Amino acid sequence: MNSRKRHCGLDYGPYDQFVESLAEALDLRERETGLHSKRVAAHTLLLARHHYQKVEDLRKIYWGSLLHDLGKIGVPDAVLLKPDELSEEEWQIMEKHPGNGYLILQNIPFLSMAANIVLCHEERFDGSGYPAGLSGEAIPLAARLFAVIDTLDAMTFDRPYRKALSFDSAKAEILRMSGTQFDPLAVDTFFREEAALREVTTMAFPRMRSGIFSTPSDTPK
């Protein structure tokens, strides 16, 4: 994770401990969430640095990615931790989590950009996602980039309902879903960082410590 942050030149800011503490709270609810959130936050930065020049934007993208599942705090354990496929009624409960996360963050001024990532991280490029059915560029770019990384992580790490798939299997699925689930621009950026992202499946992430973000080591376009 530290190497990912160094790639983006990010130092430790005054609010980072607060945001990381919120993510730690998720780890108390869902056994894997803390590590998953750390991974996707760090690796979303690899894509974001190709599109964002301002360090503060990268910092906020990191926060939004880290807190993307914050709204799951409001999902009952029977649904959140269920090892089997969810029923239609249970999915309706689960699909409220982006909106619930947004409600938690929306009135915190320095987290406004992060809140929009939280709200839109389950939207799909073709409009088939939730909670609002947004499509194309109506979805914030940061959320479109995050969606690719979130899927990569979900497929290449063990889940209660299945074992991890190979990076190449995940890559093939991401490519197949380009233009439907994923923004083709985000998929193209994913391929630009493929070599670095292959390391994801072998990296270990300890519990969070102080230390995050300054200026990008190479200027994003």
C-alpha positions, 0 to 999 in steps of 0.5 A, spaced: 500 500 500 505 504 501 508 503 494 502 505 491 501 511 495 508 513 493 507 512 486 502 518 487 506 522 491 501 522 497 503 524 504 499 524 510 494 529 511 490 532 517 484 528 516 487 521 513 486 518 520 479 520 521 477 517 514 482 510 516 478 510 522 471 509 519 474 504 514 477 500 521 470 500 523 467 497 517 472 491 519 468 490 525 462 489 521 465 485 515 471 480 517 474 482 510 472 489 509 478 493 512 483 489 508 479 489 501 477 497 502 485 498 503 487 494 497 482 497 492 483 504 495 490 504 494 490 501 487 484 505 484 490 511 485 494 507 480 488 509 475 486 515 478 493 518 477 492 518 469 486 522 469 487 527 475 492 532 476 491 535 483 494 531 489 487 533 493 483 530 488 487 524 488 487 524 496 479 525 496 479 519 491 483 515 496 478 517 501 472 515 497 475 508 495 476 507 502 469 508 504 465 505 499 462 500 503 461 505 509 453 504 508 454 497 509 454 499 517 446 499 516 445 492 513 443 487 518 448 481 519 443 476 517 444 479 510 451 482 510 454 476 512 450 471 509 454 465 506 449 463 500 446 467 495 441 473 497 434 473 496 430 478 492 428 482 498 435 481 501 438 484 495 433 490 496 436 491 503 443 491 500 442 495 494 441 501 499 448 501 502 451 506 497 445 511 499 446 510 506 454 511 505 452 517 502 448 520 507 453 519 512 458 523 508 454 528 505 454 534 510 462 533 511 465 538 506 472 535 505 468 529 504 464 531 498 467 528 492 468 522 496 461 521 498 459 521 490 464 515 489 460 512 495 454 513 492 455 511 485 460 506 486 455 500 484 452 504 478 454 501 471 456 504 465 450 501 461 445 504 466 444 497 469 447 499 476 444 502 482 442 506 486 440 511 481 441 507 474 446 512 472 450 511 465 456 513 461 459 520 464 453 521 468 457 517 473 463 520 476 469 518 473 473 516 479 467 511 481 468 509 474 475 507 475 474 504 482 468 500 479 474 496 475 478 495 481 473 493 485 471 487 481 478 485 480 479 485 487 473 481 488 475 476 483 482 475 485 481 474 493 477 469 496 470 470 498 465 466 503 461 463 496 467 462 492 475 461 491 479 466 488 480 466 481 486 468 477 488 475 475 488 473 467 481 470 469 479 477 472 482 481 466 478 477 461 472 478 465 473 486 465 475 486 458 468 482 456 464 487 460 467 493 457 462 498 455 456 495 459 458 494 466 465 498 465 467 505 462 471 503 456 476 509 458 477 506 465 478 499 462 483 502 457 487 505 464 486 498 467 491 495 461 496 501 462 497 499 469 496 491 468 503 490 470 503 493 477 496 491 478 498 483 477 501 484 484 495 485 487 494 478 488 500 477 492 500 483 496 499 482 504 496 488 507 497 489 515 492 493 519 492 501 518 497 505 520 498 512 519 501 514 513 498 517 506 500 522 501 504 531 496 505 531 488 505 525 483 511 522 481 509 523 474 504 528 472 497 525 471 494 527 464 
